[in-house]
Amino acid sequence: MSDQSPGTRTDVDQALLGHATYRSLGEQRLSPTEERFEKGRRTVGLFLAPAVTIVFLLLPLTIEPQQQVLAGVLLGVIVLWVTEAVPIPVGGLIGVAAVVILQVVPADDALAPFGSSTIFTFIGAFILAQAMLKHGLARRFAFRILALPRVGQTTTGVIIAFGAITCVLSAFVSNTATVAMLLPTAIGILAVIAKLLQERGLVAEDFDPLRLRVGAALMLMLAYGASVGGLLTPVGSPPNLIGRGLIEEATGRQITFAQWMAAAVPICLLMFVALALVLLLLNRPEIRRIEGVGEFVAQQRAEMGPLSRAEKNTLIAFGITVALWILPGVVALVAGADSPVYDAVSERLDEGVVAVLGAALLYVLPTDWANREFTLRWRDAAEIDWGTILLFGTGIIFGSLLADTGLAETLGNAAASGLGLSSIVPITIFAVVLAIVVSETTSNTASAAVVVPIIIPVAVAAGVNPFVPALAATFAASFGFMLPVSTPQNAVVYGSGAVPITKMIRSGVSFDVLGALLIIVLIPLMVAVLGLGA
């Protein structure tokens, strides 16, 4: 199904730049089998979501009424998200309205998390990405990566190289900022590969470039690679700092920057290998070798010519934004993450403020001063993916409510008591599983803030040193790859339109399982080898 006439040649650039993230069936090109499946999935979700919520609310549970209502509403919202019975942002808004109407919390308290700095990171980064796409800077970056020796010869090489770049950057830049800054380049790479497929006649004339398996693999590598890279340093992701602080407070043992990296590097390396295997096996690219891509890239780079004024302005705004995003991490390396200098710099250079500042530069740097034309017009900002911003805002709301109502703590304590945890191995396994499950429906930061304080008293009560289970929970909190709301970076790549929800769930579950096994095995090993927490 499509608005485009059958047989019409697809305009790849327009399909990728002007897409709608949350598309109805009539806006997609589906085979008859896919169409039947999608209709069935969405119809089932439309009736299953309210049914699940109502049944859960009627159950005679012994938990607080406020917690039961929140849990029931959240279950219904998850059904809406997974089945896409309504556009995913709308599903989240329905849930927010429900918790207010059912008096879980007042409206002001429910909506307060929409003022989160992360929301403004999304807005600023999406506007920067829009400028990179509009003026062709993303295409230049894409061609530069594809022109690297041996990288552009295979789709596997492109995907792995892009993932490696993402991992390294996200070790020092926030995961969300890393993905946001690299997303336009990923879209540019996808456009190059899609056009190559089109030129060679390997796809139908009216194919949908947003439904290519290589696109899903590339986008998911970007999102998941950032989460893996964020574990490399204590400042790579907020859950790291939260977990480390809680562990140090509970055990009195400090984890230095160097100790963290020494423990994390081998774990993250194996995680990256597992990630590449999962994504390339479950989203096998349409072609393996990209023969002739060198000539194609060289021709395209020649046609693009020198940088335009708009591209230079975009590069300036982008460079300033990235530099300010990186600066707190550099200060942490030089002065230490616990130093007053780092505190002063990180408080002032909040990533959300930096993002909107960088975006604002696009409306200050002129392209034609005589006519008062600047790098972007407001219309360009109006076209960014506001649906994804709403989606993540609702995810932050539910994360806050899980902690504020005590539902997360109730679930954790009940599970620990019911499972009879009494030794370090089962407690560590429980810690990892709980952190991943919680992070699937809330932010990673909320997962660490909720789960680590649960695990520490559980371990202490069992007479176990809480260091290993709490550190395992901290690492696992950065997981949660199933849904767009699981992490900001998932939401960002889902906003590209190139990752169907079903592919994200299938790939995410697989990597969740492999990642959990690696954490359970390697965290105790690295702690023992390095003598941490003794």
C-alpha positions in Angstrom: 0.0 0.0 0.0 1.3 3.5 -0.8 0.3 6.9 -1.8 2.8 6.5 -4.6 1.5 5.0 -7.9 2.8 1.5 -8.7 5.8 1.5 -10.9 6.8 5.1 -10.0 10.6 5.4 -9.4 11.2 6.1 -5.7 13.0 9.4 -4.8 15.3 8.0 -2.1 16.3 11.4 -0.7 12.7 12.5 -0.4 11.7 9.2 1.2 14.4 9.5 3.8 14.2 13.3 4.5 10.4 13.7 4.3 9.2 10.5 5.9 6.6 10.2 8.6 7.9 8.2 11.5 4.6 6.9 12.7 3.0 5.8 9.4 -0.5 4.4 8.9 -0.9 1.3 6.7 -1.9 3.5 3.8 1.5 5.3 4.0 3.5 2.1 3.7 4.4 -0.3 0.8 3.5 -3.7 2.1 3.0 -7.1 0.6 -0.4 -8.7 1.0 1.0 -11.0 3.7 2.6 -8.1 5.6 -0.6 -6.1 5.3 -2.7 -8.9 6.8 -0.3 -9.2 9.6 -0.2 -5.5 10.4 -3.9 -5.2 10.3 -4.3 -8.1 12.6 -1.6 -6.9 15.0 -3.1 -3.4 15.3 -6.7 -4.6 15.6 -5.7 -7.0 18.4 -3.9 -4.3 20.2 -6.8 -1.9 20.0 -9.0 -4.3 22.0 -6.3 -6.1 24.1 -4.9 -2.9 25.7 -8.0 -1.8 27.5 -8.9 -5.4 28.4 -5.5 -6.0 30.0 -5.8 -2.8 32.0 -9.3 -3.5 33.2 -8.6 -7.1 34.2 -5.5 -6.1 36.1 -7.3 -3.4 38.0 -10.0 -5.9 39.1 -7.4 -8.4 40.5 -7.5 -8.7 44.3 -3.9 -7.7 44.9 -2.4 -6.6 48.2 -0.3 -3.8 46.8 -1.1 -0.1 47.3 -4.1 1.0 45.1 -2.0 3.7 43.5 0.6 1.2 42.5 -2.0 -1.2 41.1 -3.6 1.5 38.9 -0.2 2.6 37.6 0.8 -1.0 36.8 -2.5 -1.7 35.0 -2.3 1.5 32.9 1.4 0.8 32.1 0.5 -2.7 30.9 -2.1 -1.3 28.6 0.3 1.3 27.3 2.9 -1.4 26.6 0.4 -3.3 24.6 -0.4 -0.2 22.5 3.3 0.4 22.0 4.1 -3.1 20.9 1.1 -3.5 18.6 1.0 0.1 17.3 -2.8 0.0 17.5 -2.5 3.8 17.6 0.6 5.9 16.8 3.2 5.2 19.5 3.3 8.8 20.8 -0.5 8.7 21.1 -0.3 5.5 23.1 2.0 7.2 25.6 -0.3 10.2 25.9 -3.3 8.0 26.5 -1.4 6.4 29.4 -0.5 9.8 30.9 -4.1 11.0 30.6 -5.3 7.7 32.3 -3.0 8.0 35.3 -4.3 11.5 35.9 -8.0 10.6 35.4 -7.6 7.6 37.7 -5.9 9.8 40.3 -2.5 8.1 40.5 -1.0 11.6 40.6 -2.2 15.2 40.0 -1.8 16.5 36.5 1.1 18.9 37.3 3.1 16.1 39.0 2.5 13.8 36.0 3.5 16.3 33.4 6.5 17.8 35.2 9.1 15.4 33.7 8.3 16.9 30.3 10.7 19.6 31.4 13.6 17.2 31.5 16.8 18.3 30.0 16.7 15.2 27.7 13.7 16.6 26.0 15.6 19.7 25.0 18.5 17.5 23.9 16.1 15.9 21.5 14.8 19.2 20.2 18.2 20.8 19.6 19.8 17.7 18.2 16.9 17.0 15.8 17.1 20.6 14.5 20.8 20.2 13.9 20.2 16.9 12.2 17.6 18.6 10.0 20.1 21.2 8.8 22.7 18.5 8.1 20.2 16.6 5.9 18.7 19.7 4.2 22.0 21.1 3.2 23.8 17.8 2.3 26.4 17.8 5.0 25.2 14.3 6.1 25.8 13.0 2.6 29.4 14.4 2.7 30.0 12.6 6.0 28.5 9.4 4.6 30.6 9.5 1.5 33.7 10.1 3.6 33.1 7.0 5.7 32.3 4.9 2.6 35.5 6.1 1.0 37.7 4.7 3.8 39.9 1.8 2.6 38.1 -1.5 2.7 35.2 -0.1 4.8 32.9 0.7 1.8 33.5 -2.7 0.1 30.8 -4.6 2.1 27.7 -3.7 4.0 29.1 -5.6 7.0 32.2 -3.4 6.9 30.1 -0.2 6.8 27.8 -1.3 9.7 30.7 -2.5 11.9 32.8 0.6 11.2 29.9 2.9 12.0 29.2 1.0 15.2 32.9 1.2 16.3 32.9 5.0 15.7 29.6 5.3 17.8 31.1 3.2 20.7 34.2 5.3 21.0 32.3 8.6 20.8 29.6 7.6 23.4 32.3 6.7 25.9 32.8 10.5 26.4 29.7 12.1 24.9 26.3 11.2 26.2 24.7 8.3 24.4 21.7 10.5 23.2 24.0 13.2 21.9 26.2 10.7 20.1 23.3 9.0 18.3 21.7 12.4 17.5 24.9 13.7 16.0 25.6 10.6 13.9 22.0 9.9 12.8 22.1 12.2 9.7 25.3 10.4 8.6 23.6 7.0 9.0 20.7 8.2 7.0 23.2 9.5 4.4 24.9 6.1 4.2 21.5 4.4 3.9 20.6 6.7 1.0 23.8 5.8 -0.8 23.2 2.1 -0.4 19.6 2.4 -1.4 20.5 4.4 -4.5 23.1 1.8 -5.4 20.5 -1.0 -5.1 18.1 1.1 -7.2 20.7 1.8 -9.9 21.6 -1.9 -10.2 17.9 -3.0 -10.5 18.2 -5.1 -7.3 15.0 -3.6 -5.9 11.6 -2.7 -7.4 11.3 0.7 -9.0 8.8 1.8 -6.3 10.7 0.2 -3.4 10.5 1.7 0.1 14.1 2.6 1.3 12.8 2.7 4.9 12.0 -1.0 4.8 15.5 -2.2 3.8 17.1 -4.7 6.2 20.4 -3.0 5.9 18.8 0.2 7.1 17.4 -1.5 10.2 20.8 -3.1 10.9 22.6 0.3 10.5 20.2 2.3 12.7 20.1 -0.4 15.4 23.9 -0.6 15.4 23.9 3.2 16.0 21.5 3.0 19.0 22.8 -0.2 20.6 26.4 0.7 19.9 26.0 3.9 21.8 24.7 2.0 24.8 27.6 -0.4 24.7 30.1 2.4 24.3 28.5 4.4 27.1 29.6 1.7 29.5 33.3 2.3 28.8 33.7 5.2 31.2 31.9 6.4 34.4 30.9 9.6 32.6 29.7 7.8 29.4 26.1 7.4 30.7 24.2 8.8 33.7 23.4 5.2 35.1 27.2 4.7 35.5 27.5 7.7 37.8 24.4 6.9 39.7 25.3 3.2 40.3 28.9 4.1 41.1 27.8 6.6 43.7 25.4 4.3 45.3 27.9 1.5 45.4 30.6 3.7 47.0 28.1 5.0 49.6 27.0 1.4 50.5 30.4 -0.3 50.5 32.8 2.6 51.2 34.9 1.4 48.2 35.7 4.0 45.5 35.8 3.0 41.8 38.3 5.2 40.1 38.0 6.3 36.4 40.9 3.9 35.5 39.5 1.0 37.4 36.1 1.4 35.8 37.6 1.4 32.3 39.8 -1.6 33.0 36.8 -3.6 34.0 34.6 -2.2 31.2 36.8 -2.5 28.1 36.9 -6.3 27.8 33.2 -6.6 28.7 32.2 -3.9 26.1 34.5 -5.5 23.4 32.7 -8.8 23.8 29.4 -7.0 23.9 30.2 -5.3 20.6 31.1 -8.6 18.9 27.8 -10.1 20.2 25.9 -7.0 18.9 27.4 -7.2 15.4 26.4 -10.9 15.2 22.9 -10.4 16.4 22.2 -7.5 14.1 23.8 -9.0 11.0 22.1 -12.3 11.5 18.6 -11.0 12.3 18.7 -8.1 9.8 20.7 -9.7 7.0 21.6 -6.9 4.5 20.1 -7.3 1.0 23.6 -7.4 -0.5 26.9 -8.4 1.1 29.5 -6.9 -1.2 29.0 -3.4 -2.5 30.9 -3.7 -5.8 31.6 -0.5 -7.6 30.8 1.6 -4.6 34.2 3.3 -4.8 33.4 4.7 -8.3 29.9 5.6 -7.2 31.1 7.5 -4.1 33.9 9.3 -6.1 31.4 10.4 -8.7 28.9 11.7 -6.1 31.7 13.6 -4.1 32.8 15.2 -7.3 29.3 16.3 -8.2 28.8 17.8 -4.7 31.6 20.3 -5.2 33.0 22.5 -2.4 31.2 23.2 0.8 28.4 25.7 0.4 27.8 28.6 2.9 24.9 26.8 4.4 27.0 23.6 4.9 29.8 25.7 6.5 27.4 27.3 8.9 25.9 23.9 9.8 29.4 22.5 10.4 30.2 25.5 12.7 27.0 25.0 14.7 27.5 21.2 14.8 31.2 21.5 15.8 30.5 24.0 18.6 27.7 21.7 19.9 29.9 18.6 19.9 32.8 20.4 21.5 30.6 21.6 24.3 29.1 18.1 24.7 32.6 16.6 24.9 34.2 19.2 27.2 32.8 17.9 30.5 34.2 14.4 29.7 37.6 15.9 28.9 37.5 17.8 32.2 36.6 14.6 34.0 39.6 12.9 32.5 42.0 15.7 33.4 40.6 16.9 36.8 38.6 13.9 37.9 34.9 13.2 37.9 34.7 14.2 41.6 36.5 17.5 41.3 34.8 20.9 41.8 36.0 21.9 38.3 34.1 19.0 36.7 31.0 19.9 38.8 31.1 23.5 37.7 31.6 22.7 34.0 29.0 19.9 33.9 26.3 22.0 35.7 26.7 24.9 33.2 27.1 22.8 30.0 24.0 20.7 30.5 23.5 18.7 27.3 20.0 19.9 26.7 21.0 23.6 27.0 24.0 22.9 24.7 21.8 21.3 22.1 19.3 24.1 21.9 22.1 26.6 21.8 23.7 24.8 18.9 20.3 24.7 17.1 19.8 28.5 17.7 23.1 29.2 15.9 21.4 28.0 12.7 19.1 30.9 13.0 21.9 33.4 13.6 24.5 32.3 11.0 23.5 33.9 7.6 23.6 32.4 4.2 22.5 35.6 2.4 22.9 38.6 4.6 21.5 41.1 2.1 18.2 39.3 2.1 18.4 38.3 5.8 18.4 34.6 5.0 19.9 32.3 7.6 20.9 28.7 7.6 17.5 27.4 8.6 13.9 28.7 8.5 11.4 28.0 11.2 9.5 25.8 8.8 12.5 23.4 8.9 12.3 23.1 12.7 8.5 22.5 12.5 9.3 19.5 10.4 11.5 17.6 12.9 10.2 14.5 14.6 8.0 16.0 17.3 6.3 12.6 17.7 9.4 11.0 19.0 9.9 13.9 21.4 6.4 13.3 22.8 7.1 9.6 23.0 10.2 9.9 25.1 8.5 12.5 27.3 5.8 10.0 28.2 8.5 7.4 28.8 10.2 9.8 31.3 6.8 10.3 33.0 6.2 6.6 33.5 9.8 6.2 34.8 9.3 8.9 37.4 5.9 7.4 38.4 7.4 3.9 38.9 9.9 5.4 41.4 7.7 8.0 43.1 4.8 5.6 43.7 7.1 2.9 45.0 5.9 0.4 42.4 9.4 -0.5 41.2 10.6 -1.1 44.8 7.5 -3.2 45.5 8.1 -5.4 42.4 11.7 -5.8 43.2 11.3 -6.7 46.9 8.4 -9.1 46.1 10.5 -10.9 43.4 13.5 -11.1 45.7 11.4 -12.5 48.5 9.5 -14.9 46.3 12.7 -16.3 44.7 14.4 -16.9 48.0 17.7 -15.2 47.1 20.4 -16.1 49.5 23.8 -16.2 47.6 25.8 -14.0 45.3 25.0 -15.8 42.0 21.2 -15.8 42.1 21.2 -12.2 43.5 23.5 -11.1 40.6 21.2 -12.8 38.1 18.2 -11.2 39.7 19.9 -7.8 39.7 20.7 -8.0 36.0 17.2 -9.3 34.9 15.4 -6.7 37.0 17.5 -3.8 35.7 16.9 -4.8 32.1 13.2 -5.3 32.6 12.8 -2.0 34.3 14.9 -0.2 31.7 12.6 -1.5 28.9 9.8 0.6 30.1 11.6 3.5 31.7 14.8 5.5 31.1 18.2 3.8 31.8 18.8 6.5 34.4 15.6 5.7 36.2 16.4 2.0 36.1 19.8 2.5 37.8 18.2 4.9 40.4 15.4 2.4 41.2 17.1 -1.0 40.9 20.5 -0.5 42.5 19.0 0.8 45.8 16.8 -2.4 45.8 19.7 -4.8 45.2 22.0 -3.4 47.9 19.7 -4.2 50.8 18.7 -7.5 49.3 22.4 -8.5 49.1 23.1 -7.2 52.6 20.1 -9.1 54.1 21.5 -12.3 52.5 25.0 -11.7 54.0 26.5 -11.0 50.6 28.9 -8.2 49.6 26.6 -6.0 47.5 29.5 -4.7 45.2 29.2 -7.3 42.4 25.3 -7.5 42.2 25.1 -3.7 42.4 27.7 -3.2 39.7 26.0 -5.8 37.5 22.7 -3.9 37.9 24.4 -0.7 37.0 25.8 -2.2 33.8 22.4 -3.9 33.0 20.6 -0.6 33.5 22.1 0.6 30.3 20.4 -2.2 28.5 16.8 -2.3 27.4 16.7 -2.5 23.7 13.2 -3.7 22.9 11.2 -0.5 22.6 11.7 3.0 21.3 11.0 4.3 24.9 13.6 2.0 26.4 16.4 4.5 25.8 16.6 7.9 24.2 18.9 6.5 21.5 16.3 3.9 20.6 13.8 6.7 20.2 16.1 8.7 18.1 16.8 5.9 15.6 13.1 4.8 15.6 12.4 8.4 14.6 14.4 7.7 11.4 11.5 5.6 10.2 14.0 2.8 9.1 13.4 0.5 12.0 10.0 -1.2 12.3 8.9 -1.9 15.8 8.9 -5.6 15.2 12.5 -5.6 14.1 13.5 -3.5 17.1 11.8 -5.9 19.5 13.3 -9.0 17.9 16.8 -7.6 17.8 16.5 -6.0 21.2 15.3 -9.2 23.0 18.2 -11.2 21.4 20.8 -8.6 22.5 19.2 -8.3 25.9 19.7 -12.0 26.5 23.3 -12.1 25.2 24.2 -9.0 27.1 22.7 -10.2 30.3 24.7 -13.4 30.1 27.9 -11.5 29.4 27.3 -9.2 32.4 26.5 -12.1 34.7 29.7 -14.0 33.8 32.2 -11.1 33.2 31.4 -8.6 36.0 32.3 -11.1 38.8 35.4 -12.2 36.8 36.7 -8.6 36.2 36.0 -7.6 39.8 38.0 -10.6 41.0 40.9 -10.0 38.6 41.2 -6.3 39.4 40.5 -6.7 43.1 37.6 -4.3 43.2 35.3 -4.0 46.2 37.4 -6.2 48.4 
